[in-house]
Amino acid sequence: MARQHWRTGAKEILRTASRHAFIAEARRYVPQLQSGDVVRGPSGVRAQAVARDGSLVDDFVLSIRGKIVHVRNAPSPAATASLAIAEHIVSKVVAEPAT
């Protein structure tokens, strides 16, 4: 994965290390953004699922093993789509034969 996405990783490191680079990138979405509008905050970690071939998994992954349901890689849109995702999971669990 690192070999495949090294440019993206390098850009992320640059935006993390450089306030100027971060603001320049953010201005793509909010052109009026000024340096004084940005306040440093705590960082977080976002897990990212990776497929066996090294590609990034863009959606959530649902696995059912007996009576256990695993929902992995819920990207940020999962919060806004949580009810639709819940309906999808329930439909899969109901359709899956119990083992």
Secondary structure as GFF3:
##gff-version 3
##sequence-region A 1 99
A	DSSP	alpha_helix	6	17	.	.	.	ID=ss1
A	DSSP	alpha_helix	19	26	.	.	.	ID=ss2
A	DSSP	three_ten_helix	35	37	.	.	.	ID=ss3
A	DSSP	beta_strand	61	65	.	.	.	ID=ss4
A	DSSP	beta_strand	68	72	.	.	.	ID=ss5
A	DSSP	alpha_helix	77	80	.	.	.	ID=ss6
A	DSSP	alpha_helix	82	95	.	.	.	ID=ss7
###
